[in-house]
Amino acid sequence: MDARVDGKVAIVTGGSRGIGRATAFELLDSGAAGVVITSRRMENLEEAIDVLTEAGAPRDRLHASVARADDPEAAERTVAETVERFGSCDILVNNAGTNPAPGPLVDVDLAAVDKTWSVNQRGPLIWSQKVWHGWMKDHGGVIVNVASVGGLRPAPILGAYNISKAAVVFMTHQLAFELAPTVRVNAVAPAVVKTRLSELLWKTDEQAAASTHPLDRLGEPEDVARAITYLCSDEASWLTGVVLPVDGGVIGASGSLG
Ligand SMILES: NC(=O)c1ccc[n+]([C@@H]2O[C@H](COP(=O)([O-])OP(=O)(O)OC[C@H]3O[C@@H](n4cnc5c(N)ncnc54)[C@H](OP(=O)(O)O)[C@@H]3O)[C@@H](O)[C@H]2O)c1
């Protein structure tokens, strides 16, 4: 299987590092005509562009847009900038995410919960709305949301985050239903991937964290980027409303009785 996105133009939110940056690279490596990466800080985006071009990505197919994930005006501006710069906006990867509210739900700080839910849950809805009205309703397209295995089943520590990802899972089904047949909407649900966001889960004892995954290793950003690129490609043209675990077997291959 050769997942290609030749000539397509993508926005990847949260593209300054981790899964988003790897996805930007994978999309360009698979033929994308342009990729717009977003984050809160231009210096982070510039650093990402340096890393991507050093790895062989074409600089003229990359564009940076400073945009908070939960800011509707920034999302609308970014979609317009994308169409102006590259001529279309065929793919949206709702990847930006945050986890500032760890701990048991009954004690969790409510201001931190508001932030988590705003970025992780309201954010993907905002970007989906803007990309629909700004391009996809007339031209079609593909949306991929980055959910989490935490949105599929309960787990310790990350309850508020997991609820936001469960909302992303349901939003994927709802938008797939509402936007078919023009736009396909799918999600990936990663387990622990070695990025800054998840350091709390693996940094102190990587092998212990890996051993909770049947395939006995943690994910790399590229594992998720390849799955996202597949869902964006025509190889997945009959898939919509799908939530694909990318998780070393956590959902599909774990025994429930230990
Ligand atoms: N790593 C895992 O184990 C794991 C597992 C399941 C799901 N996920 C999901 O994967 C996605 C990517 O996370 P990651 O693991 O790659 O984390 P990461 O390396 O920390 O990257 C997070 C990205 O999101 C951006 N971002 C954070 N808050 C933002 C905001 N308010 N507005 C705009 N951009 C923002 C960051 O950019 P700036 O800091 O430059 O703004 C950065 O580019 C997230 O949705 C996360 O929930 C991760």
The ligand as a MOL file (V3000), in Angstrom:
LIG
                    3D

  0  0  0     0  0            999 V3000
M  V30 BEGIN CTAB
M  V30 COUNTS 48 52 0 0 0
M  V30 BEGIN ATOM
M  V30 1 N 2.0500 11.7430 23.1950 0
M  V30 2 C 1.1080 10.8870 23.5220 0
M  V30 3 O 1.3350 9.8960 24.2400 0
M  V30 4 C -0.2880 11.0900 23.0120 0
M  V30 5 C -1.2090 10.0360 23.1730 0
M  V30 6 C -2.5040 10.2140 22.7080 0
M  V30 7 C -2.8640 11.3850 22.0790 0
M  V30 8 N -1.9560 12.4010 21.9480 0 CHG=1
M  V30 9 C -2.3990 13.6330 21.2900 0
M  V30 10 O -1.5220 13.9330 20.2280 0
M  V30 11 C -1.6010 15.3260 19.9410 0
M  V30 12 C -0.1910 15.8780 19.7620 0
M  V30 13 O 0.4940 15.8060 20.9960 0
M  V30 14 P 2.0300 15.4230 21.1410 0
M  V30 15 O 2.0860 14.2140 21.9490 0
M  V30 16 O 2.6880 15.4640 19.8190 0 CHG=-1
M  V30 17 O 2.5100 16.6280 22.0800 0
M  V30 18 P 3.6380 17.7530 21.9720 0
M  V30 19 O 4.8770 17.1920 21.3960 0
M  V30 20 O 3.6810 18.3890 23.2810 0
M  V30 21 O 3.0190 18.7540 20.8880 0
M  V30 22 C 1.8600 19.4940 21.1610 0
M  V30 23 C 1.6660 20.4820 20.0260 0
M  V30 24 O 0.4580 21.2220 20.2670 0
M  V30 25 C 0.7760 22.6130 20.2780 0
M  V30 26 N -0.1270 23.2630 21.2170 0
M  V30 27 C -0.2630 23.0100 22.5440 0
M  V30 28 N -1.2050 23.8180 23.0690 0
M  V30 29 C -1.6500 24.5880 22.0560 0
M  V30 30 C -2.6220 25.6130 21.9580 0
M  V30 31 N -3.3290 26.0200 23.0240 0
M  V30 32 N -2.8140 26.2070 20.7540 0
M  V30 33 C -2.0940 25.8090 19.6730 0
M  V30 34 N -1.1940 24.8450 19.7040 0
M  V30 35 C -0.9600 24.2440 20.8820 0
M  V30 36 C 2.2310 22.7030 20.6540 0
M  V30 37 O 2.7910 23.8780 20.0930 0
M  V30 38 P 3.3580 25.1580 20.9040 0
M  V30 39 O 3.7870 24.7150 22.2750 0
M  V30 40 O 4.4940 25.5950 20.0330 0
M  V30 41 O 2.2020 26.1230 20.9130 0
M  V30 42 C 2.7910 21.4860 19.9250 0
M  V30 43 O 3.0250 21.7850 18.5700 0
M  V30 44 C -2.3770 15.9510 21.0890 0
M  V30 45 O -3.7180 16.1670 20.6880 0
M  V30 46 C -2.3430 14.8780 22.1570 0
M  V30 47 O -3.4300 14.9540 23.0380 0
M  V30 48 C -0.6780 12.2680 22.3980 0
M  V30 END ATOM
M  V30 BEGIN BOND
M  V30 1 1 1 2
M  V30 2 2 2 3
M  V30 3 1 2 4
M  V30 4 1 4 5
M  V30 5 2 4 48
M  V30 6 2 5 6
M  V30 7 1 6 7
M  V30 8 2 7 8
M  V30 9 1 8 9
M  V30 10 1 8 48
M  V30 11 1 9 10
M  V30 12 1 9 46
M  V30 13 1 10 11
M  V30 14 1 11 12
M  V30 15 1 11 44
M  V30 16 1 12 13
M  V30 17 1 13 14
M  V30 18 2 14 15
M  V30 19 1 14 16
M  V30 20 1 14 17
M  V30 21 1 17 18
M  V30 22 2 18 19
M  V30 23 1 18 20
M  V30 24 1 18 21
M  V30 25 1 21 22
M  V30 26 1 22 23
M  V30 27 1 23 24
M  V30 28 1 23 42
M  V30 29 1 24 25
M  V30 30 1 25 26
M  V30 31 1 25 36
M  V30 32 1 26 27
M  V30 33 1 26 35
M  V30 34 2 27 28
M  V30 35 1 28 29
M  V30 36 1 29 30
M  V30 37 2 29 35
M  V30 38 1 30 31
M  V30 39 2 30 32
M  V30 40 1 32 33
M  V30 41 2 33 34
M  V30 42 1 34 35
M  V30 43 1 36 37
M  V30 44 1 36 42
M  V30 45 1 37 38
M  V30 46 2 38 39
M  V30 47 1 38 40
M  V30 48 1 38 41
M  V30 49 1 42 43
M  V30 50 1 44 45
M  V30 51 1 44 46
M  V30 52 1 46 47
M  V30 END BOND
M  V30 END CTAB
M  END
